[in-house]
Amino acid sequence: TVVTSINAASGTSFASHKAMLGASGTVYCSTTHLFLTSYVNGYNENSEVQTDANGKHFVRNTYDSHTAICMLKLDAGVITEQASTTIEGNFLNQFSLDQYNGYLRVVVSRNSSTETIWTDGIDEYEWNSVDDNALYVLDDALRVVGTVENLGEDESVQSVRFAGDVAYFVTFRQVDPLFAVDLSDPASPTVLSALKISGFSAYLHAYSDGLLLGIGYDADETSGATQGVKISMFDVRDPQNVTEIAKLSVDA
């Protein structure tokens, strides 16, 4: 990955560049920093054969999802590496990251899977998977200083929008929880509300002061199958009581 800054006034001179090994995935840029992220597939194998309480032999492998983050400082076109870290979970897109008052706030979907292989006779395989979502607050050294975890179990993040001291994000499986999280204390993020409605918003946009626009899909509340485009208008003047005040559904 090569990051380059160019003098836009002259259009001819390169101010700085930085080359890094490895490909980057989601990229987010604030006015002061550039964040490069890369998916890391965690794998941990316990290769030794174990024995359960019934005398059956097995090998257990675990898998989990992580993302590496590299933080580059931007200063009048000069690019320098400031910090790097790896966190649990994966980003949906660039809206999943936000830098505010010196803190990086991120929303991730997490997965942890366990594969058990029973080795007596013909191998038998057993899978167990846990999915949830989390919000992390990181300081300027990319140290985690605040977390909200275990949100939307068996669901995944569909959209994220940060608005100052409040984060809004949607998870989905069959219905749409729109979470509002208070970030005024970076060390102690707090879930204010979780509005559940049919369908989900794939994009959130600050429509005006106190209003949040969601664009996504309607869905069957039992099966979770999408049924067409849905546009929602949310009243977020009170983050502890977010409501859907209008909606428009368009059949597929």
C-alpha positions in Angstrom: 0.0 0.0 0.0 1.4 3.4 -1.0 0.0 6.6 0.4 1.0 9.8 -1.4 0.3 13.5 -0.8 0.4 16.0 -3.6 0.6 19.8 -3.6 -2.8 20.7 -5.0 -1.8 24.3 -5.5 0.9 23.5 -8.0 -0.3 20.1 -9.0 3.2 19.0 -9.8 5.1 18.3 -6.6 4.8 15.4 -4.3 4.8 16.5 -0.7 5.3 13.1 1.0 4.7 9.4 0.5 4.6 6.3 2.7 4.8 2.7 1.6 3.6 -0.2 3.8 3.7 -3.9 3.3 0.3 -5.6 2.8 -3.0 -4.6 1.2 -5.5 -2.4 2.9 -9.2 -2.8 3.1 -11.4 -0.1 4.6 -9.8 3.4 4.4 -11.0 6.3 6.6 -9.5 9.9 6.6 -10.2 12.7 9.0 -8.7 16.2 8.6 -5.6 15.2 10.6 -5.2 11.4 10.2 -5.5 8.6 7.6 -6.5 5.1 8.9 -5.7 2.0 6.9 -7.3 -1.2 7.9 -6.7 -4.8 6.9 -8.7 -8.0 7.7 -6.8 -10.5 9.8 -8.2 -14.1 9.9 -7.4 -15.5 13.3 -6.8 -19.3 13.5 -5.7 -21.2 16.6 -5.4 -25.0 16.4 -5.0 -27.2 19.4 -3.3 -30.0 17.6 -3.0 -32.4 20.5 -5.7 -35.0 20.8 -7.9 -34.5 23.9 -10.3 -36.8 25.7 -13.8 -35.8 26.9 -15.6 -37.0 30.0 -17.0 -40.0 28.1 -13.6 -41.2 26.8 -14.1 -39.9 23.3 -11.1 -38.3 21.5 -11.2 -35.0 19.7 -9.2 -32.1 18.3 -10.5 -28.6 18.7 -9.7 -25.6 16.3 -10.9 -22.1 16.9 -11.3 -19.2 14.4 -12.0 -15.6 15.0 -12.1 -12.3 13.1 -9.7 -9.4 13.7 -8.8 -6.2 11.9 -5.4 -4.4 11.9 -5.5 -0.6 12.0 -2.6 1.7 11.0 -2.9 5.4 11.9 -1.0 7.8 9.7 -0.6 11.5 10.8 -1.2 14.1 8.1 0.6 17.5 8.7 0.7 20.0 5.8 1.1 17.1 3.4 3.8 15.2 5.5 2.8 11.6 6.2 4.1 9.9 9.3 3.1 6.7 11.1 1.7 7.4 14.5 0.3 4.1 15.8 -1.0 0.7 14.9 -3.1 -2.0 16.6 -5.3 -5.0 16.0 -8.9 -5.2 17.3 -11.4 -8.0 17.4 -14.1 -7.8 14.6 -14.5 -6.4 11.1 -15.7 -3.2 9.6 -18.6 -2.8 7.3 -17.2 0.3 5.5 -15.6 3.7 6.1 -18.6 5.0 8.0 -17.8 2.4 10.7 -14.9 4.6 11.8 -14.9 8.2 13.2 -12.3 10.4 14.8 -13.7 13.0 17.2 -12.0 15.1 19.9 -8.8 13.0 19.7 -10.5 9.6 19.9 -11.2 7.0 17.2 -14.6 5.4 17.6 -15.3 2.2 15.6 -18.2 -0.2 15.2 -17.5 -3.8 14.3 -19.2 -7.2 13.7 -17.5 -10.1 15.5 -17.4 -13.8 14.8 -15.9 -16.6 16.9 -16.1 -20.2 15.6 -15.1 -23.5 17.1 -14.5 -26.7 15.0 -14.5 -30.0 17.0 -13.2 -33.0 15.2 -14.1 -36.4 16.8 -11.3 -38.7 15.9 -12.5 -42.2 17.0 -13.1 -44.2 13.8 -14.3 -42.0 10.9 -13.8 -38.3 11.7 -16.9 -36.4 12.7 -17.1 -32.6 12.6 -19.1 -30.3 14.9 -19.3 -26.5 14.4 -20.3 -23.8 16.9 -20.4 -20.1 15.9 -21.1 -17.0 17.8 -21.8 -13.6 16.2 -22.3 -10.3 17.8 -21.3 -6.6 17.4 -19.3 -4.1 19.4 -18.2 -0.4 19.7 -14.7 0.5 20.7 -13.2 3.9 21.6 -9.4 4.2 21.1 -7.1 7.0 22.1 -4.4 8.6 20.0 -2.1 5.6 20.6 -4.8 3.3 19.4 -5.3 1.9 22.9 -8.9 0.8 23.7 -10.2 3.0 26.4 -14.0 2.3 26.2 -16.2 -0.6 24.9 -19.7 -1.6 24.4 -19.9 -5.3 23.5 -22.3 -8.2 22.9 -24.8 -6.1 20.9 -27.2 -7.7 18.4 -26.3 -11.4 19.0 -26.5 -13.5 15.8 -26.8 -10.2 13.8 -24.3 -8.1 11.7 -23.8 -4.4 11.3 -25.7 -3.0 8.3 -25.0 0.8 8.6 -23.3 3.3 11.0 -23.4 7.0 11.5 -21.5 9.0 14.1 -23.0 12.4 15.1 -20.8 14.1 17.7 -21.2 12.4 21.1 -23.7 9.9 19.8 -23.2 6.8 17.5 -26.1 5.3 15.6 -25.8 1.9 14.0 -28.1 -0.8 12.7 -27.8 -4.6 13.1 -30.0 -7.1 11.3 -31.2 -10.7 11.2 -35.0 -10.5 11.1 -35.8 -7.1 12.5 -33.8 -3.9 12.6 -32.4 -2.7 16.0 -31.2 0.9 15.5 -28.8 1.5 18.4 -28.1 4.9 19.9 -24.9 5.0 22.0 -23.7 7.9 24.2 -20.0 8.6 23.6 -19.7 11.8 25.7 -17.5 9.8 28.2 -15.0 7.9 25.9 -14.1 5.6 28.8 -17.7 4.6 29.4 -19.9 4.4 26.2 -23.5 3.7 27.1 -26.4 2.3 25.0 -29.2 4.8 25.2 -31.9 3.0 23.1 -32.4 0.2 20.6 -35.4 0.8 18.3 -36.7 -2.5 16.7 -38.6 -2.2 13.4 -39.1 -4.4 10.4 -36.3 -4.3 7.7 -33.0 -2.5 8.1 -31.2 0.6 7.0 -28.2 0.0 4.8 -27.2 3.7 4.9 -27.8 6.4 7.6 -27.5 10.1 6.9 -27.9 13.1 9.1 -31.0 14.7 7.4 -31.2 17.8 9.6 -30.9 18.7 13.3 -32.7 16.0 15.2 -33.6 13.9 12.1 -31.8 10.8 10.8 -32.5 9.3 7.3 -32.3 5.6 6.8 -32.2 3.9 3.3 -32.4 0.2 3.1 -34.8 -2.7 2.8 -38.1 -3.9 4.2 -38.1 -7.5 5.4 -40.3 -10.2 6.6 -40.2 -10.2 10.5 -40.3 -14.1 10.6 -37.9 -15.1 7.9 -35.8 -11.9 7.5 -36.2 -12.1 3.7 -36.0 -8.7 2.1 -39.1 -7.4 0.4 -38.1 -4.2 -1.3 -36.6 -0.8 -0.8 -37.5 1.1 2.4 -36.8 4.7 3.3 -37.2 5.7 7.0 -37.1 9.0 8.8 -36.0 8.8 12.5 -36.5 11.4 15.2 -33.3 11.4 17.2 -33.8 14.6 19.2 -34.0 12.4 22.2 -31.4 9.6 21.7 -33.0 7.7 24.6 -36.3 7.5 22.7 -35.5 7.2 19.0 -38.7 6.8 16.9 -39.5 6.1 13.3 -41.8 9.0 12.3 -42.2 8.3 8.6 -41.5 5.5 6.1 -41.8 4.8 2.4 -41.7 1.2 1.1 -41.3 0.4 -2.6 -42.1 -3.2 -3.7 -39.2 -5.1 -5.3 
